[in-house]
Amino acid sequence: MTALRYAVSDAGVLAVRSLKRIPRQPDLLTGYTIQPVMFVLLFVYVFGGAIQTPGYEDYADFLLPGIIVQTMAFGGFVTALGLSEDLRKGLVDRFRSLPMARSAVLTGRTFADIALNALSLAVMIAVGLVVGFAFSSSPLEVVAGIGLMLLIGYAFSWIFAFIGLIVSSPESANAFGFILIFPLTFASSAFVPPESMPDWLQTFAADINPFSTMVDAARALFVGGPAGNDVWGATLWCLGLIAVFSTLAVHRYRRAVTR
């Protein structure tokens, strides 16, 4: 077997390990499913009547792509918490002593996130259809949108993998990730049109925040909203984040010691 095949095999073993831990930690699975559903129900039935979304007949059509992207981004919390816990228990040192590819621990965990994100995505789409969301684009565009959502989730998994390796505890990983990601999701086009924001925030939300690009790409692929360069922009953002944070995370993993 080549070194690449060994690396893929090792990553697959550790991905299965990460997935097998979920039944023993049902709170993680609850976070993947219940929290996004609560966001959808609250925004649609509590705030939906007060939010104007020109160009969309139903607020659910505007909202659901934003909630899906947020859910994909927050899915990486499991990666950060798991890696931080493994560091604290000394498991990372044990993994480093085994004859396995150095990248396998991180790659395996982020691969597992793809499966969990797919589950979250299925739940979100089902709930969206119940509250009035409807796909308005072609089946090919919908499939492309699903692929892009999983790519977004994978990109954020690497961000959270790096966070999990640099903080001192799972609690710190949770707090640090929340502080970093949560403002980006709300200061974006995910829940309200940027045109309704103050001028200084509107500029950031519409032109600078990459989260808005990802949300607008999701709307273009799912409900046929104006696309422009958002789909390509979101894809490039994801590939760039994966390249940068996978490099940082692997480098940090090689230097990691038991905390």
Secondary structure, DSSP 8 states (H G I E B T S, - for coil): --HHHHHHHHHHHHHHHHHHHGGG-HHHHHHHHHHHHHHHHHIIIIIGGG---TT-SSHHHHHHHHHHHHHHHHTTHHHHHHHHHHHHHTHHHHHHHSSS-TTHHHHHHHHHHHHHHHHHHHHHHHHHHHHT----S-HHHHHHHHHHHHHHHHHHHHHHHHHHHHSSSHHHHHHHHHHHHHHHHHTTTTTS-GGGS-HHHHHIIIII-HHHHHHHHHHHHHH----TTHHHHHHHHHHHHHHHHHHHHHHHHHH----
